[in-house]
Amino acid sequence: MKINQVVSKLRTGTPTILGSEDFYKFSILLPLLEINDEIHILFEVRSQQLRRQPGEICFPGGKVDLSDKTYLHTAIRETSEELGIEEQSIEHVSPLDYIVSPFGMMIFPFVGVISNPGLISPNPSEVEEVFTVPLSYLLQTEPDTYQIEFKLQPEQNFPYELIVGGENYRWQVRRM
């Protein structure tokens, strides 16, 4: 291989997150609605019948399917399915910062406006109920936050002799 071949390959490549091909990818929508001239955010309570995370509070969304053209398409499709609304009822959609979780997931969030909130008819197989919270309340209320500390546990046959400090190596601990 010649240096110009390496340079050419680097120029035409598209950077991505190392290992991202092994991550599960999800898209969600943070739905905004106008209620009594005030902006609200819609939340879902997941159906108790779901295998994963039953009863949790979330935003509409789901796993990216191979048939989805883009992450945006996934967010709109899933929101439409879960809330029982037409895709055209989801307007002014913009991307937010994506999330790379330590649990092998990448989440691509979007924010959008539900233009006809009166037509929302949640899909009972996925959604137990929906509720809204005024945006003003969320902006004025300091949230309670709690940390989870991840502890590293090398496997039993880990080669401590190959690292500086051996078994006393000072691992960098992550909090979330």
VMD Tcl script that builds the backbone (N, CA, C; Angstrom):
set m [mol new atoms 528]
animate dup $m
set s [atomselect $m all]
$s set {name element resname resid chain x y z} {
  {N N MET 1 A 0.850 -1.179 0.000}
  {CA C MET 1 A 0.000 0.000 0.000}
  {C C MET 1 A 0.892 1.238 0.000}
  {N N LYS 2 A 0.495 2.243 -0.729}
  {CA C LYS 2 A 1.241 3.498 -0.859}
  {C C LYS 2 A 0.609 4.567 0.024}
  {N N ILE 3 A 1.404 5.566 0.401}
  {CA C ILE 3 A 0.926 6.647 1.278}
  {C C ILE 3 A -0.252 7.383 0.652}
  {N N ASN 4 A -0.239 7.585 -0.680}
  {CA C ASN 4 A -1.348 8.309 -1.310}
  {C C ASN 4 A -2.655 7.513 -1.233}
  {N N GLN 5 A -2.580 6.178 -1.183}
  {CA C GLN 5 A -3.783 5.357 -1.014}
  {C C GLN 5 A -4.359 5.543 0.395}
  {N N VAL 6 A -3.474 5.604 1.382}
  {CA C VAL 6 A -3.919 5.818 2.770}
  {C C VAL 6 A -4.561 7.197 2.899}
  {N N VAL 7 A -3.892 8.225 2.355}
  {CA C VAL 7 A -4.410 9.592 2.433}
  {C C VAL 7 A -5.763 9.683 1.732}
  {N N SER 8 A -5.904 9.063 0.568}
  {CA C SER 8 A -7.157 9.082 -0.178}
  {C C SER 8 A -8.278 8.425 0.621}
  {N N LYS 9 A -7.991 7.294 1.232}
  {CA C LYS 9 A -9.001 6.588 2.030}
  {C C LYS 9 A -9.436 7.440 3.229}
  {N N LEU 10 A -8.488 8.110 3.883}
  {CA C LEU 10 A -8.822 8.956 5.025}
  {C C LEU 10 A -9.672 10.154 4.608}
  {N N ARG 11 A -9.378 10.722 3.446}
  {CA C ARG 11 A -10.132 11.885 2.969}
  {C C ARG 11 A -11.573 11.536 2.631}
  {N N THR 12 A -11.798 10.338 2.132}
  {CA C THR 12 A -13.147 9.964 1.702}
  {C C THR 12 A -13.946 9.263 2.795}
  {N N GLY 13 A -13.332 8.962 3.907}
  {CA C GLY 13 A -14.037 8.297 4.998}
  {C C GLY 13 A -14.929 9.260 5.759}
  {N N THR 14 A -15.915 8.717 6.419}
  {CA C THR 14 A -16.802 9.509 7.266}
  {C C THR 14 A -16.604 9.072 8.706}
  {N N PRO 15 A -16.150 9.989 9.567}
  {CA C PRO 15 A -15.956 9.621 10.971}
  {C C PRO 15 A -17.279 9.213 11.627}
  {N N THR 16 A -17.194 8.289 12.530}
  {CA C THR 16 A -18.349 7.841 13.297}
  {C C THR 16 A -17.852 7.507 14.700}
  {N N ILE 17 A -18.710 7.043 15.540}
  {CA C ILE 17 A -18.308 6.645 16.883}
  {C C ILE 17 A -17.770 5.229 16.799}
  {N N LEU 18 A -16.554 5.037 17.262}
  {CA C LEU 18 A -15.898 3.738 17.206}
  {C C LEU 18 A -16.770 2.688 17.885}
  {N N GLY 19 A -17.072 1.631 17.176}
  {CA C GLY 19 A -17.897 0.551 17.720}
  {C C GLY 19 A -19.394 0.776 17.582}
  {N N SER 20 A -19.813 1.891 16.978}
  {CA C SER 20 A -21.247 2.217 16.928}
  {C C SER 20 A -22.064 1.210 16.135}
  {N N GLU 21 A -21.406 0.452 15.255}
  {CA C GLU 21 A -22.156 -0.552 14.488}
  {C C GLU 21 A -22.706 -1.648 15.401}
  {N N ASP 22 A -22.164 -1.785 16.596}
  {CA C ASP 22 A -22.636 -2.795 17.545}
  {C C ASP 22 A -23.688 -2.267 18.519}
  {N N PHE 23 A -24.009 -0.952 18.429}
  {CA C PHE 23 A -24.977 -0.349 19.338}
  {C C PHE 23 A -26.399 -0.520 18.799}
  {N N TYR 24 A -27.372 -0.659 19.701}
  {CA C TYR 24 A -28.781 -0.580 19.331}
  {C C TYR 24 A -29.090 0.900 19.150}
  {N N LYS 25 A -29.835 1.231 18.122}
  {CA C LYS 25 A -30.132 2.637 17.835}
  {C C LYS 25 A -31.627 2.888 17.976}
  {N N PHE 26 A -31.944 3.968 18.695}
  {CA C PHE 26 A -33.324 4.360 18.958}
  {C C PHE 26 A -33.494 5.836 18.610}
  {N N SER 27 A -34.692 6.205 18.219}
  {CA C SER 27 A -35.038 7.611 18.008}
  {C C SER 27 A -36.257 7.928 18.854}
  {N N ILE 28 A -36.259 9.115 19.427}
  {CA C ILE 28 A -37.397 9.546 20.245}
  {C C ILE 28 A -37.804 10.953 19.832}
  {N N LEU 29 A -39.014 11.327 20.223}
  {CA C LEU 29 A -39.505 12.687 19.979}
  {C C LEU 29 A -39.943 13.287 21.296}
  {N N LEU 30 A -39.471 14.483 21.583}
  {CA C LEU 30 A -39.944 15.258 22.713}
  {C C LEU 30 A -41.084 16.106 22.152}
  {N N PRO 31 A -42.353 15.704 22.427}
  {CA C PRO 31 A -43.490 16.390 21.817}
  {C C PRO 31 A -43.905 17.649 22.587}
  {N N LEU 32 A -44.010 18.737 21.856}
  {CA C LEU 32 A -44.522 19.994 22.408}
  {C C LEU 32 A -45.969 20.163 21.947}
  {N N LEU 33 A -46.824 20.659 22.854}
  {CA C LEU 33 A -48.212 20.951 22.502}
  {C C LEU 33 A -48.572 22.298 23.105}
  {N N GLU 34 A -49.556 22.933 22.534}
  {CA C GLU 34 A -50.047 24.180 23.115}
  {C C GLU 34 A -51.386 23.887 23.771}
  {N N ILE 35 A -51.455 24.161 25.085}
  {CA C ILE 35 A -52.674 23.955 25.855}
  {C C ILE 35 A -52.962 25.255 26.590}
  {N N ASN 36 A -54.137 25.838 26.319}
  {CA C ASN 36 A -54.528 27.112 26.949}
  {C C ASN 36 A -53.425 28.160 26.811}
  {N N ASP 37 A -52.914 28.326 25.601}
  {CA C ASP 37 A -51.874 29.317 25.285}
  {C C ASP 37 A -50.571 29.105 26.047}
  {N N GLU 38 A -50.331 27.883 26.502}
  {CA C GLU 38 A -49.087 27.578 27.203}
  {C C GLU 38 A -48.461 26.332 26.578}
  {N N ILE 39 A -47.140 26.329 26.474}
  {CA C ILE 39 A -46.427 25.186 25.909}
  {C C ILE 39 A -46.334 24.084 26.964}
  {N N HIS 40 A -46.687 22.860 26.545}
  {CA C HIS 40 A -46.590 21.680 27.398}
  {C C HIS 40 A -45.707 20.647 26.712}
  {N N ILE 41 A -45.096 19.770 27.511}
  {CA C ILE 41 A -44.359 18.624 26.998}
  {C C ILE 41 A -45.186 17.384 27.314}
  {N N LEU 42 A -45.350 16.526 26.310}
  {CA C LEU 42 A -46.123 15.302 26.488}
  {C C LEU 42 A -45.201 14.160 26.897}
  {N N PHE 43 A -45.634 13.388 27.881}
  {CA C PHE 43 A -44.933 12.196 28.345}
  {C C PHE 43 A -45.859 10.994 28.178}
  {N N GLU 44 A -45.268 9.829 28.026}
  {CA C GLU 44 A -46.019 8.585 27.976}
  {C C GLU 44 A -45.681 7.745 29.206}
  {N N VAL 45 A -46.634 6.918 29.608}
  {CA C VAL 45 A -46.382 5.846 30.561}
  {C C VAL 45 A -46.460 4.574 29.731}
  {N N ARG 46 A -45.372 3.818 29.719}
  {CA C ARG 46 A -45.331 2.598 28.902}
  {C C ARG 46 A -46.311 1.549 29.430}
  {N N SER 47 A -46.911 0.820 28.518}
  {CA C SER 47 A -47.871 -0.220 28.867}
  {C C SER 47 A -47.241 -1.245 29.814}
  {N N GLN 48 A -48.047 -1.722 30.746}
  {CA C GLN 48 A -47.591 -2.771 31.668}
  {C C GLN 48 A -47.385 -4.102 30.932}
  {N N GLN 49 A -47.909 -4.215 29.728}
  {CA C GLN 49 A -47.808 -5.460 28.952}
  {C C GLN 49 A -46.495 -5.567 28.183}
  {N N LEU 50 A -45.716 -4.496 28.146}
  {CA C LEU 50 A -44.459 -4.524 27.390}
  {C C LEU 50 A -43.396 -5.338 28.109}
  {N N ARG 51 A -42.563 -6.016 27.332}
  {CA C ARG 51 A -41.492 -6.849 27.887}
  {C C ARG 51 A -40.396 -5.989 28.510}
  {N N ARG 52 A -40.030 -4.910 27.840}
  {CA C ARG 52 A -38.950 -4.049 28.337}
  {C C ARG 52 A -39.512 -2.775 28.954}
  {N N GLN 53 A -39.086 -2.464 30.125}
  {CA C GLN 53 A -39.390 -1.225 30.834}
  {C C GLN 53 A -40.891 -0.915 30.967}
  {N N PRO 54 A -41.711 -1.902 31.375}
  {CA C PRO 54 A -43.143 -1.624 31.534}
  {C C PRO 54 A -43.378 -0.590 32.635}
  {N N GLY 55 A -44.332 0.309 32.388}
  {CA C GLY 55 A -44.717 1.300 33.384}
  {C C GLY 55 A -43.794 2.494 33.504}
  {N N GLU 56 A -42.712 2.530 32.749}
  {CA C GLU 56 A -41.790 3.671 32.835}
  {C C GLU 56 A -42.344 4.877 32.093}
  {N N ILE 57 A -41.941 6.051 32.555}
  {CA C ILE 57 A -42.316 7.299 31.905}
  {C C ILE 57 A -41.257 7.613 30.856}
  {N N CYS 58 A -41.725 7.972 29.657}
  {CA C CYS 58 A -40.789 8.187 28.553}
  {C C CYS 58 A -41.389 9.146 27.532}
  {N N PHE 59 A -40.639 9.357 26.473}
  {CA C PHE 59 A -41.132 10.067 25.300}
  {C C PHE 59 A -41.443 9.027 24.230}
  {N N PRO 60 A -42.303 9.368 23.281}
  {CA C PRO 60 A -42.563 8.427 22.189}
  {C C PRO 60 A -41.282 8.145 21.408}
  {N N GLY 61 A -41.151 6.925 20.943}
  {CA C GLY 61 A -39.983 6.574 20.144}
  {C C GLY 61 A -39.743 5.094 20.187}
  {N N GLY 62 A -38.684 4.681 19.504}
  {CA C GLY 62 A -38.389 3.265 19.490}
  {C C GLY 62 A -37.173 2.939 18.661}
  {N N LYS 63 A -36.983 1.647 18.469}
  {CA C LYS 63 A -35.813 1.122 17.775}
  {C C LYS 63 A -35.858 1.480 16.294}
  {N N VAL 64 A -34.710 1.822 15.764}
  {CA C VAL 64 A -34.587 2.125 14.342}
  {C C VAL 64 A -34.712 0.821 13.566}
  {N N ASP 65 A -35.652 0.786 12.633}
  {CA C ASP 65 A -35.848 -0.378 11.766}
  {C C ASP 65 A -34.997 -0.234 10.511}
  {N N LEU 66 A -34.662 -1.344 9.899}
  {CA C LEU 66 A -33.904 -1.310 8.645}
  {C C LEU 66 A -34.645 -0.531 7.564}
  {N N SER 67 A -35.978 -0.526 7.619}
  {CA C SER 67 A -36.770 0.182 6.610}
  {C C SER 67 A -36.812 1.692 6.848}
  {N N ASP 68 A -36.381 2.160 8.018}
  {CA C ASP 68 A -36.381 3.604 8.301}
  {C C ASP 68 A -35.281 4.289 7.505}
  {N N LYS 69 A -35.654 5.361 6.806}
  {CA C LYS 69 A -34.693 6.073 5.967}
  {C C LYS 69 A -33.693 6.871 6.799}
  {N N THR 70 A -34.173 7.444 7.896}
  {CA C THR 70 A -33.340 8.300 8.741}
  {C C THR 70 A -33.775 8.134 10.188}
  {N N TYR 71 A -32.967 8.675 11.101}
  {CA C TYR 71 A -33.355 8.673 12.514}
  {C C TYR 71 A -34.601 9.527 12.722}
  {N N LEU 72 A -34.711 10.615 11.974}
  {CA C LEU 72 A -35.901 11.467 12.033}
  {C C LEU 72 A -37.139 10.670 11.626}
  {N N HIS 73 A -37.027 9.891 10.575}
  {CA C HIS 73 A -38.154 9.071 10.120}
  {C C HIS 73 A -38.601 8.121 11.229}
  {N N THR 74 A -37.638 7.530 11.934}
  {CA C THR 74 A -37.980 6.619 13.039}
  {C C THR 74 A -38.768 7.356 14.118}
  {N N ALA 75 A -38.290 8.524 14.519}
  {CA C ALA 75 A -38.958 9.288 15.584}
  {C C ALA 75 A -40.397 9.638 15.197}
  {N N ILE 76 A -40.591 10.075 13.971}
  {CA C ILE 76 A -41.938 10.449 13.522}
  {C C ILE 76 A -42.824 9.208 13.389}
  {N N ARG 77 A -42.309 8.141 12.804}
  {CA C ARG 77 A -43.085 6.904 12.648}
  {C C ARG 77 A -43.519 6.366 14.007}
  {N N GLU 78 A -42.574 6.265 14.931}
  {CA C GLU 78 A -42.886 5.719 16.258}
  {C C GLU 78 A -43.885 6.604 17.015}
  {N N THR 79 A -43.712 7.913 16.941}
  {CA C THR 79 A -44.634 8.832 17.621}
  {C C THR 79 A -46.035 8.691 17.051}
  {N N SER 80 A -46.130 8.616 15.728}
  {CA C SER 80 A -47.419 8.445 15.073}
  {C C SER 80 A -48.090 7.148 15.522}
  {N N GLU 81 A -47.337 6.054 15.552}
  {CA C GLU 81 A -47.878 4.752 15.964}
  {C C GLU 81 A -48.323 4.757 17.422}
  {N N GLU 82 A -47.511 5.332 18.293}
  {CA C GLU 82 A -47.801 5.283 19.729}
  {C C GLU 82 A -48.932 6.222 20.131}
  {N N LEU 83 A -48.991 7.403 19.505}
  {CA C LEU 83 A -49.999 8.389 19.885}
  {C C LEU 83 A -51.253 8.309 19.014}
  {N N GLY 84 A -51.237 7.462 17.976}
  {CA C GLY 84 A -52.407 7.316 17.121}
  {C C GLY 84 A -52.730 8.566 16.330}
  {N N ILE 85 A -51.703 9.273 15.890}
  {CA C ILE 85 A -51.912 10.497 15.114}
  {C C ILE 85 A -51.257 10.341 13.738}
  {N N GLU 86 A -51.676 11.179 12.812}
  {CA C GLU 86 A -51.073 11.198 11.478}
  {C C GLU 86 A -49.668 11.787 11.566}
  {N N GLU 87 A -48.767 11.274 10.754}
  {CA C GLU 87 A -47.394 11.801 10.737}
  {C C GLU 87 A -47.378 13.294 10.419}
  {N N GLN 88 A -48.327 13.753 9.611}
  {CA C GLN 88 A -48.387 15.171 9.242}
  {C C GLN 88 A -48.752 16.067 10.421}
  {N N SER 89 A -49.249 15.478 11.515}
  {CA C SER 89 A -49.588 16.246 12.724}
  {C C SER 89 A -48.357 16.594 13.545}
  {N N ILE 90 A -47.200 16.067 13.134}
  {CA C ILE 90 A -45.949 16.321 13.845}
  {C C ILE 90 A -45.171 17.330 13.006}
  {N N GLU 91 A -45.056 18.543 13.507}
  {CA C GLU 91 A -44.483 19.642 12.728}
  {C C GLU 91 A -43.266 20.249 13.414}
  {N N HIS 92 A -42.536 21.039 12.637}
  {CA C HIS 92 A -41.403 21.829 13.148}
  {C C HIS 92 A -40.423 20.954 13.944}
  {N N VAL 93 A -40.042 19.839 13.373}
  {CA C VAL 93 A -39.166 18.882 14.059}
  {C C VAL 93 A -37.707 19.292 13.897}
  {N N SER 94 A -36.980 19.294 15.006}
  {CA C SER 94 A -35.558 19.648 15.016}
  {C C SER 94 A -34.783 18.621 15.831}
  {N N PRO 95 A -33.547 18.334 15.434}
  {CA C PRO 95 A -32.743 17.367 16.196}
  {C C PRO 95 A -32.198 17.979 17.472}
  {N N LEU 96 A -32.002 17.137 18.475}
  {CA C LEU 96 A -31.344 17.511 19.730}
  {C C LEU 96 A -30.036 16.723 19.812}
  {N N ASP 97 A -29.234 16.976 20.833}
  {CA C ASP 97 A -27.991 16.229 21.018}
  {C C ASP 97 A -28.289 14.756 21.227}
  {N N TYR 98 A -27.568 13.890 20.540}
  {CA C TYR 98 A -27.794 12.461 20.704}
  {C C TYR 98 A -27.063 11.942 21.936}
  {N N ILE 99 A -27.483 10.759 22.356}
  {CA C ILE 99 A -26.995 10.165 23.598}
  {C C ILE 99 A -26.329 8.837 23.283}
  {N N VAL 100 A -25.128 8.626 23.793}
  {CA C VAL 100 A -24.461 7.334 23.692}
  {C C VAL 100 A -24.444 6.774 25.106}
  {N N SER 101 A -25.226 5.726 25.319}
  {CA C SER 101 A -25.349 5.190 26.675}
  {C C SER 101 A -24.263 4.158 26.937}
  {N N PRO 102 A -23.897 3.975 28.199}
  {CA C PRO 102 A -22.904 2.953 28.531}
  {C C PRO 102 A -23.478 1.542 28.429}
  {N N PHE 103 A -24.742 1.437 28.039}
  {CA C PHE 103 A -25.408 0.139 27.969}
  {C C PHE 103 A -25.629 -0.321 26.534}
  {N N GLY 104 A -24.807 0.187 25.609}
  {CA C GLY 104 A -24.868 -0.276 24.230}
  {C C GLY 104 A -25.993 0.296 23.405}
  {N N MET 105 A -26.442 1.511 23.739}
  {CA C MET 105 A -27.520 2.146 22.984}
  {C C MET 105 A -27.096 3.539 22.539}
  {N N MET 106 A -27.568 3.914 21.363}
  {CA C MET 106 A -27.446 5.290 20.894}
  {C C MET 106 A -28.869 5.797 20.710}
  {N N ILE 107 A -29.152 6.968 21.277}
  {CA C ILE 107 A -30.498 7.537 21.212}
  {C C ILE 107 A -30.414 8.852 20.459}
  {N N PHE 108 A -31.258 8.971 19.418}
  {CA C PHE 108 A -31.292 10.160 18.578}
  {C C PHE 108 A -32.598 10.899 18.869}
  {N N PRO 109 A -32.539 11.948 19.723}
  {CA C PRO 109 A -33.754 12.666 20.098}
  {C C PRO 109 A -34.050 13.838 19.158}
  {N N PHE 110 A -35.332 14.102 19.022}
  {CA C PHE 110 A -35.830 15.227 18.243}
  {C C PHE 110 A -36.890 15.920 19.084}
  {N N VAL 111 A -37.160 17.178 18.779}
  {CA C VAL 111 A -38.263 17.903 19.397}
  {C C VAL 111 A -39.180 18.335 18.265}
  {N N GLY 112 A -40.482 18.243 18.506}
  {CA C GLY 112 A -41.440 18.626 17.480}
  {C C GLY 112 A -42.755 19.046 18.103}
  {N N VAL 113 A -43.579 19.699 17.303}
  {CA C VAL 113 A -44.863 20.220 17.756}
  {C C VAL 113 A -45.978 19.304 17.258}
  {N N ILE 114 A -46.862 18.903 18.170}
  {CA C ILE 114 A -48.058 18.144 17.799}
  {C C ILE 114 A -49.134 19.185 17.509}
  {N N SER 115 A -49.528 19.278 16.229}
  {CA C SER 115 A -50.419 20.370 15.815}
  {C C SER 115 A -51.880 20.142 16.203}
  {N N ASN 116 A -52.301 18.889 16.368}
  {CA C ASN 116 A -53.698 18.598 16.730}
  {C C ASN 116 A -53.748 17.699 17.961}
  {N N PRO 117 A -53.413 18.231 19.143}
  {CA C PRO 117 A -53.348 17.357 20.322}
  {C C PRO 117 A -54.677 16.700 20.673}
  {N N GLY 118 A -55.783 17.284 20.239}
  {CA C GLY 118 A -57.094 16.702 20.528}
  {C C GLY 118 A -57.319 15.377 19.818}
  {N N LEU 119 A -56.504 15.085 18.815}
  {CA C LEU 119 A -56.645 13.833 18.061}
  {C C LEU 119 A -55.793 12.694 18.623}
  {N N ILE 120 A -55.035 12.964 19.684}
  {CA C ILE 120 A -54.175 11.923 20.263}
  {C C ILE 120 A -55.047 10.799 20.816}
  {N N SER 121 A -54.740 9.573 20.378}
  {CA C SER 121 A -55.446 8.373 20.817}
  {C C SER 121 A -54.398 7.291 21.031}
  {N N PRO 122 A -53.809 7.233 22.240}
  {CA C PRO 122 A -52.684 6.322 22.484}
  {C C PRO 122 A -52.983 4.863 22.141}
  {N N ASN 123 A -51.983 4.191 21.587}
  {CA C ASN 123 A -52.055 2.776 21.258}
  {C C ASN 123 A -51.920 1.991 22.572}
  {N N PRO 124 A -52.987 1.331 23.044}
  {CA C PRO 124 A -52.937 0.676 24.368}
  {C C PRO 124 A -51.934 -0.467 24.472}
  {N N SER 125 A -51.515 -1.046 23.356}
  {CA C SER 125 A -50.530 -2.123 23.440}
  {C C SER 125 A -49.134 -1.590 23.770}
  {N N GLU 126 A -48.929 -0.286 23.575}
  {CA C GLU 126 A -47.626 0.314 23.859}
  {C C GLU 126 A -47.674 1.383 24.950}
  {N N VAL 127 A -48.835 2.046 25.065}
  {CA C VAL 127 A -48.933 3.222 25.942}
  {C C VAL 127 A -50.072 3.038 26.936}
  {N N GLU 128 A -49.714 3.079 28.226}
  {CA C GLU 128 A -50.715 2.971 29.297}
  {C C GLU 128 A -51.528 4.269 29.393}
  {N N GLU 129 A -50.815 5.388 29.357}
  {CA C GLU 129 A -51.464 6.703 29.411}
  {C C GLU 129 A -50.472 7.767 28.966}
  {N N VAL 130 A -50.996 8.961 28.686}
  {CA C VAL 130 A -50.153 10.118 28.384}
  {C C VAL 130 A -50.537 11.236 29.342}
  {N N PHE 131 A -49.577 12.106 29.605}
  {CA C PHE 131 A -49.849 13.294 30.408}
  {C C PHE 131 A -48.909 14.400 29.944}
  {N N THR 132 A -49.236 15.630 30.295}
  {CA C THR 132 A -48.386 16.754 29.904}
  {C C THR 132 A -47.942 17.522 31.138}
  {N N VAL 133 A -46.824 18.198 30.975}
  {CA C VAL 133 A -46.288 19.068 32.023}
  {C C VAL 133 A -45.976 20.408 31.359}
  {N N PRO 134 A -46.418 21.518 31.964}
  {CA C PRO 134 A -46.102 22.819 31.369}
  {C C PRO 134 A -44.583 23.041 31.311}
  {N N LEU 135 A -44.103 23.519 30.194}
  {CA C LEU 135 A -42.681 23.812 30.038}
  {C C LEU 135 A -42.233 24.812 31.096}
  {N N SER 136 A -43.078 25.775 31.431}
  {CA C SER 136 A -42.719 26.785 32.441}
  {C C SER 136 A -42.409 26.124 33.786}
  {N N TYR 137 A -43.158 25.079 34.158}
  {CA C TYR 137 A -42.902 24.370 35.409}
  {C C TYR 137 A -41.512 23.729 35.378}
  {N N LEU 138 A -41.186 23.068 34.265}
  {CA C LEU 138 A -39.889 22.397 34.160}
  {C C LEU 138 A -38.731 23.393 34.170}
  {N N LEU 139 A -38.940 24.561 33.603}
  {CA C LEU 139 A -37.888 25.581 33.589}
  {C C LEU 139 A -37.680 26.217 34.965}
  {N N GLN 140 A -38.733 26.243 35.786}
  {CA C GLN 140 A -38.662 26.887 37.097}
  {C C GLN 140 A -38.328 25.920 38.237}
  {N N THR 141 A -38.383 24.627 37.973}
  {CA C THR 141 A -38.229 23.630 39.030}
  {C C THR 141 A -36.889 22.931 38.908}
  {N N GLU 142 A -36.099 23.012 39.957}
  {CA C GLU 142 A -34.809 22.321 39.996}
  {C C GLU 142 A -35.057 20.824 40.164}
  {N N PRO 143 A -34.546 19.994 39.263}
  {CA C PRO 143 A -34.824 18.555 39.374}
  {C C PRO 143 A -34.004 17.898 40.483}
  {N N ASP 144 A -34.548 16.823 41.048}
  {CA C ASP 144 A -33.774 15.977 41.944}
  {C C ASP 144 A -32.889 15.109 41.060}
  {N N THR 145 A -31.618 15.004 41.390}
  {CA C THR 145 A -30.717 14.157 40.614}
  {C C THR 145 A -29.985 13.215 41.565}
  {N N TYR 146 A -29.715 12.021 41.070}
  {CA C TYR 146 A -29.020 11.005 41.843}
  {C C TYR 146 A -27.967 10.372 40.946}
  {N N GLN 147 A -26.847 10.011 41.514}
  {CA C GLN 147 A -25.741 9.456 40.748}
  {C C GLN 147 A -25.658 7.950 40.912}
  {N N ILE 148 A -25.229 7.303 39.850}
  {CA C ILE 148 A -24.898 5.882 39.885}
  {C C ILE 148 A -23.414 5.798 39.611}
  {N N GLU 149 A -22.683 5.105 40.473}
  {CA C GLU 149 A -21.247 4.945 40.276}
  {C C GLU 149 A -20.986 3.568 39.699}
  {N N PHE 150 A -20.291 3.548 38.567}
  {CA C PHE 150 A -19.945 2.279 37.935}
  {C C PHE 150 A -18.650 1.776 38.555}
  {N N LYS 151 A -18.635 0.537 38.953}
  {CA C LYS 151 A -17.432 -0.059 39.518}
  {C C LYS 151 A -16.868 -1.052 38.507}
  {N N LEU 152 A -15.568 -0.971 38.291}
  {CA C LEU 152 A -14.913 -1.859 37.350}
  {C C LEU 152 A -14.523 -3.157 38.045}
  {N N GLN 153 A -14.788 -4.251 37.378}
  {CA C GLN 153 A -14.426 -5.557 37.903}
  {C C GLN 153 A -13.758 -6.329 36.768}
  {N N PRO 154 A -12.416 -6.287 36.700}
  {CA C PRO 154 A -11.738 -7.054 35.644}
  {C C PRO 154 A -12.055 -8.537 35.771}
  {N N GLU 155 A -12.065 -9.222 34.612}
  {CA C GLU 155 A -12.353 -10.648 34.644}
  {C C GLU 155 A -11.268 -11.385 35.422}
  {N N GLN 156 A -11.584 -12.607 35.837}
  {CA C GLN 156 A -10.726 -13.362 36.744}
  {C C GLN 156 A -9.295 -13.546 36.217}
  {N N ASN 157 A -9.123 -13.756 34.939}
  {CA C ASN 157 A -7.779 -14.000 34.400}
  {C C ASN 157 A -7.152 -12.738 33.803}
  {N N PHE 158 A -7.566 -11.567 34.282}
  {CA C PHE 158 A -7.030 -10.311 33.764}
  {C C PHE 158 A -5.513 -10.252 34.012}
  {N N PRO 159 A -4.722 -9.857 33.007}
  {CA C PRO 159 A -3.250 -9.845 33.141}
  {C C PRO 159 A -2.735 -8.590 33.856}
  {N N TYR 160 A -2.945 -8.526 35.158}
  {CA C TYR 160 A -2.503 -7.360 35.939}
  {C C TYR 160 A -1.008 -7.079 35.756}
  {N N GLU 161 A -0.225 -8.105 35.535}
  {CA C GLU 161 A 1.228 -7.922 35.407}
  {C C GLU 161 A 1.607 -7.090 34.180}
  {N N LEU 162 A 0.668 -6.872 33.266}
  {CA C LEU 162 A 0.966 -6.099 32.056}
  {C C LEU 162 A 0.648 -4.612 32.194}
  {N N ILE 163 A 0.096 -4.205 33.341}
  {CA C ILE 163 A -0.226 -2.780 33.517}
  {C C ILE 163 A 0.541 -2.207 34.700}
  {N N VAL 164 A 0.833 -0.926 34.602}
  {CA C VAL 164 A 1.547 -0.233 35.674}
  {C C VAL 164 A 0.676 -0.220 36.922}
  {N N GLY 165 A 1.204 -0.658 38.023}
  {CA C GLY 165 A 0.448 -0.700 39.274}
  {C C GLY 165 A -0.182 -2.049 39.541}
  {N N GLY 166 A -0.204 -2.904 38.530}
  {CA C GLY 166 A -0.760 -4.249 38.725}
  {C C GLY 166 A -2.159 -4.214 39.308}
  {N N GLU 167 A -2.380 -5.021 40.344}
  {CA C GLU 167 A -3.707 -5.078 40.970}
  {C C GLU 167 A -4.081 -3.776 41.672}
  {N N ASN 168 A -3.101 -2.897 41.916}
  {CA C ASN 168 A -3.379 -1.613 42.562}
  {C C ASN 168 A -3.566 -0.483 41.540}
  {N N TYR 169 A -3.730 -0.826 40.274}
  {CA C TYR 169 A -3.929 0.177 39.236}
  {C C TYR 169 A -5.133 1.045 39.608}
  {N N ARG 170 A -4.986 2.352 39.404}
  {CA C ARG 170 A -6.066 3.286 39.765}
  {C C ARG 170 A -6.987 3.474 38.563}
  {N N TRP 171 A -8.017 2.651 38.498}
  {CA C TRP 171 A -8.986 2.708 37.398}
  {C C TRP 171 A -9.760 4.020 37.474}
  {N N GLN 172 A -10.097 4.547 36.327}
  {CA C GLN 172 A -10.919 5.761 36.267}
  {C C GLN 172 A -12.376 5.330 36.395}
  {N N VAL 173 A -13.045 5.802 37.439}
  {CA C VAL 173 A -14.425 5.408 37.708}
  {C C VAL 173 A -15.374 6.405 37.042}
  {N N ARG 174 A -16.451 5.896 36.495}
  {CA C ARG 174 A -17.432 6.746 35.815}
  {C C ARG 174 A -18.701 6.836 36.648}
  {N N ARG 175 A -19.279 8.034 36.627}
  {CA C ARG 175 A -20.554 8.261 37.298}
  {C C ARG 175 A -21.580 8.662 36.253}
  {N N MET 176 A -22.795 8.368 36.547}
  {CA C MET 176 A -23.864 8.722 35.624}
  {C C MET 176 A -25.051 9.244 36.412}
}
mol reanalyze $m
mol bondsrecalc $m
mol representation Tube
mol addrep $m
